Amino acid sequence: MHPFWNKIVLFCPRWIAPNLLTFTGFLLTVVNFFLIAYYDYDFRAATKTPIPIPDWVWILAAINLFVAYTLDGIDGKQARRTGTSGPLGELFDHGLDSYSAVLIPIYMFTIFGAADLPPVRMYFITLNVFLNFYLPHVEKYLTGVMFLPWGYDFVMWGVSITLAITGILGADFWQIPVFGVKPCHIFEMTLYVSAVITSHPIIIYNVYKAYRDKTGKMRTFSEAIRPLVPLSSLFILCTAWVLCSRNGIIDMEPRLYFVMCGTLFSNICCRLIVAQMSDTRADLWNGLLNLLCVVTFITILPYPALGIPELNIHIERYLLYGLTCVVTIAHIHYGAGVVREMCHHFRIRCFKIPTTPIPQTTPPADDMEDIEL
């Protein structure tokens, strides 16, 4: 995509800050999320008796996603054009991408619907997406270099094209079996298989090579696995709630549950990004997981064994509402605080090009995107 991005960025005025491009692209993914959720909150629009989502919604979502993907591709190039490359842009870019990691898969869940792709399977697909996004940052934490495979480009193109096809041919198109297999199952298996083949082995090999050649950070084993602890804890706690909830929380509020998990994941990921950028120790625990621990314990506790009635279905739903609100506010507060402190430290403004350009800290080669790509 770099030849295309190299031409597109030339149309972008030099007075537009790179972070503004990044944030605009992220807002487009948020608009898609709320727009689709308005018409299909509980993933039922693809069932036999649906309230169909208008075709224009899918077309607009496809355009928004492609524009967001393009803005994400040219923000680093714009930074080099304007001499404003720096760590704030890297944090801002990857931090917002970590939030999009939960929003974009939800578009696909809406297309297929809960009838063919039950929410519990949607949940495990989401965990797979989180893992694929997180491991490259662990790799950079250990090696100093992040490798992003072409799979990222293929996924973004694939989702954009799928949304466009849905708008043109309708959601019923994705109910047609391919060699006896429904498209939703092909989508599900493709994500799992591609992770095992194209992502995880490459990351493991790159980490092994960095230790073998002594080109990485050479952290001890205990230090190397620190970033995996909060992510594993998130997966364990959320999965326990999903599988042990007596009221079936994942079927009651699938979309909100995904948002809650995605917000916690984004906070964990952002803190790892800060650690890798500042070359400091990664967090062994995330404070927001304490709240998740309490709520999970309350919802899965064996009440009958203690002579206590089971948790009321409405109370469990309200617990999810409250937890989602609290972690969202806390995450936004954390992100805004880090950006504000970095702007103060570097004497820059997040969404404005400074009068005196910042000394360039990354190679200006056109075929690189903040080094990682």
Solvent accessible surface area in square Angstrom, and as a share of the most:
residue,aa,sasa,rsa
1,M,60,0.27
2,H,36,0.16
3,P,96,0.60
4,F,78,0.32
5,W,5,0.02
6,N,44,0.23
7,K,135,0.57
8,I,55,0.28
9,V,6,0.04
10,L,122,0.61
11,F,167,0.70
12,C,14,0.08
13,P,56,0.35
14,R,140,0.51
15,W,186,0.65
16,I,30,0.15
17,A,4,0.03
18,P,15,0.09
19,N,16,0.08
20,L,67,0.33
21,L,15,0.08
22,T,10,0.06
23,F,67,0.28
24,T,55,0.32
25,G,4,0.04
26,F,29,0.12
27,L,77,0.39
28,L,38,0.19
29,T,5,0.03
30,V,35,0.20
31,V,71,0.41
32,N,0,0.00
33,F,18,0.07
34,F,133,0.55
35,L,34,0.17
36,I,1,0.00
37,A,12,0.09
38,Y,176,0.67
39,Y,71,0.27
40,D,5,0.02
41,Y,96,0.37
42,D,63,0.33
43,F,0,0.00
44,R,106,0.39
45,A,14,0.11
46,A,17,0.13
47,T,37,0.22
48,K,191,0.81
49,T,126,0.74
50,P,53,0.33
51,I,147,0.75
52,P,98,0.62
53,I,14,0.07
54,P,41,0.26
55,D,81,0.42
56,W,134,0.47
57,V,0,0.00
58,W,7,0.03
59,I,61,0.31
60,L,66,0.33
61,A,0,0.00
62,A,9,0.07
63,I,97,0.49
64,N,15,0.08
65,L,0,0.00
66,F,62,0.26
67,V,58,0.33
68,A,7,0.05
69,Y,2,0.01
70,T,13,0.07
71,L,25,0.13
72,D,28,0.14
73,G,3,0.03
74,I,5,0.03
75,D,6,0.03
76,G,3,0.03
77,K,10,0.04
78,Q,0,0.00
79,A,10,0.07
80,R,26,0.10
81,R,56,0.21
82,T,16,0.10
83,G,14,0.13
84,T,22,0.13
85,S,5,0.03
86,G,23,0.22
87,P,47,0.30
88,L,6,0.03
89,G,25,0.24
90,E,29,0.13
91,L,10,0.05
92,F,22,0.09
93,D,8,0.04
94,H,17,0.07
95,G,8,0.08
96,L,29,0.15
97,D,34,0.17
98,S,0,0.00
99,Y,34,0.13
100,S,12,0.08
101,A,11,0.08
102,V,0,0.00
103,L,12,0.06
104,I,20,0.10
105,P,11,0.07
106,I,2,0.01
107,Y,1,0.00
108,M,11,0.05
109,F,0,0.00
110,T,2,0.01
111,I,0,0.00
112,F,7,0.03
113,G,0,0.00
114,A,7,0.05
115,A,69,0.53
116,D,26,0.14
117,L,0,0.00
118,P,45,0.29
119,P,6,0.04
120,V,48,0.28
121,R,79,0.29
122,M,0,0.00
123,Y,2,0.01
124,F,73,0.30
125,I,1,0.00
126,T,3,0.02
127,L,18,0.09
128,N,15,0.08
129,V,30,0.17
130,F,0,0.00
131,L,53,0.26
132,N,40,0.20
133,F,46,0.19
134,Y,1,0.01
135,L,29,0.14
136,P,8,0.05
137,H,4,0.02
138,V,10,0.06
139,E,3,0.02
140,K,31,0.13
141,Y,1,0.00
142,L,11,0.05
143,T,17,0.10
144,G,32,0.31
145,V,86,0.49
146,M,4,0.02
147,F,88,0.37
148,L,46,0.23
149,P,34,0.21
150,W,190,0.67
151,G,30,0.28
152,Y,72,0.27
153,D,31,0.16
154,F,137,0.57
155,V,71,0.41
156,M,13,0.06
157,W,94,0.33
158,G,34,0.33
159,V,11,0.06
160,S,9,0.06
161,I,87,0.44
162,T,17,0.10
163,L,0,0.00
164,A,30,0.23
165,I,50,0.25
166,T,0,0.00
167,G,6,0.05
168,I,125,0.63
169,L,104,0.52
170,G,19,0.19
171,A,29,0.23
172,D,113,0.59
173,F,76,0.32
174,W,39,0.14
175,Q,47,0.21
176,I,101,0.51
177,P,74,0.47
178,V,68,0.39
179,F,203,0.85
180,G,71,0.68
181,V,66,0.38
182,K,67,0.29
183,P,17,0.11
184,C,3,0.02
185,H,60,0.27
186,I,70,0.36
187,F,33,0.14
188,E,16,0.07
189,M,108,0.48
190,T,76,0.44
191,L,28,0.14
192,Y,65,0.25
193,V,69,0.40
194,S,42,0.27
195,A,2,0.02
196,V,97,0.56
197,I,112,0.57
198,T,62,0.36
199,S,15,0.10
200,H,37,0.16
201,P,60,0.38
202,I,60,0.31
203,I,14,0.07
204,I,119,0.60
205,Y,110,0.42
206,N,30,0.15
207,V,29,0.16
208,Y,121,0.46
209,K,76,0.32
210,A,6,0.05
211,Y,68,0.26
212,R,124,0.45
213,D,70,0.37
214,K,151,0.64
215,T,100,0.58
216,G,18,0.17
217,K,84,0.36
218,M,83,0.37
219,R,39,0.14
220,T,87,0.51
221,F,157,0.65
222,S,72,0.46
223,E,36,0.16
224,A,13,0.10
225,I,66,0.33
226,R,35,0.13
227,P,1,0.01
228,L,64,0.32
229,V,50,0.29
230,P,5,0.03
231,L,4,0.02
232,S,51,0.33
233,S,18,0.12
234,L,1,0.01
235,F,34,0.14
236,I,117,0.59
237,L,31,0.15
238,C,1,0.00
239,T,27,0.16
240,A,28,0.21
241,W,0,0.00
242,V,10,0.06
243,L,112,0.55
244,C,65,0.39
245,S,14,0.09
246,R,104,0.38
247,N,39,0.20
248,G,22,0.21
249,I,0,0.00
250,I,8,0.04
251,D,82,0.42
252,M,33,0.15
253,E,9,0.04
254,P,2,0.01
255,R,4,0.01
256,L,35,0.17
257,Y,0,0.00
258,F,1,0.00
259,V,25,0.15
260,M,0,0.00
261,C,2,0.01
262,G,0,0.00
263,T,0,0.00
264,L,1,0.00
265,F,0,0.00
266,S,0,0.00
267,N,1,0.00
268,I,5,0.03
269,C,0,0.00
270,C,12,0.07
271,R,75,0.28
272,L,5,0.02
273,I,0,0.00
274,V,47,0.27
275,A,6,0.04
276,Q,15,0.07
277,M,52,0.23
278,S,61,0.39
279,D,81,0.42
280,T,70,0.41
281,R,145,0.53
282,A,2,0.02
283,D,59,0.30
284,L,86,0.43
285,W,105,0.37
286,N,3,0.01
287,G,49,0.47
288,L,24,0.12
289,L,0,0.00
290,N,79,0.41
291,L,71,0.35
292,L,0,0.00
293,C,45,0.27
294,V,87,0.50
295,V,16,0.09
296,T,3,0.02
297,F,123,0.51
298,I,59,0.30
299,T,3,0.02
300,I,46,0.23
301,L,36,0.18
302,P,66,0.41
303,Y,21,0.08
304,P,80,0.50
305,A,85,0.66
306,L,108,0.54
307,G,68,0.66
308,I,81,0.41
309,P,113,0.71
310,E,95,0.43
311,L,27,0.13
312,N,74,0.38
313,I,70,0.36
314,H,99,0.44
315,I,84,0.43
316,E,1,0.00
317,R,53,0.19
318,Y,133,0.50
319,L,46,0.23
320,L,0,0.00
321,Y,77,0.29
322,G,35,0.34
323,L,8,0.04
324,T,10,0.06
325,C,76,0.45
326,V,74,0.43
327,V,0,0.00
328,T,35,0.21
329,I,122,0.62
330,A,32,0.25
331,H,12,0.05
332,I,106,0.54
333,H,131,0.58
334,Y,40,0.15
335,G,26,0.25
336,A,51,0.40
337,G,12,0.11
338,V,27,0.15
339,V,25,0.15
340,R,150,0.55
341,E,121,0.54
342,M,30,0.13
343,C,17,0.10
344,H,152,0.68
345,H,137,0.61
346,F,80,0.34
347,R,220,0.80
348,I,28,0.14
349,R,159,0.58
350,C,17,0.10
351,F,91,0.38
352,K,114,0.48
353,I,38,0.19
354,P,33,0.21
355,T,142,0.83
356,T,108,0.63
357,P,77,0.48
358,I,39,0.20
359,P,107,0.67
360,Q,75,0.33
361,T,97,0.56
362,T,31,0.18
363,P,61,0.38
364,P,97,0.61
365,A,41,0.32
366,D,99,0.51
367,D,98,0.51
368,M,51,0.23
369,E,9,0.04
370,D,27,0.14
371,I,79,0.40
372,E,9,0.04
373,L,69,0.34
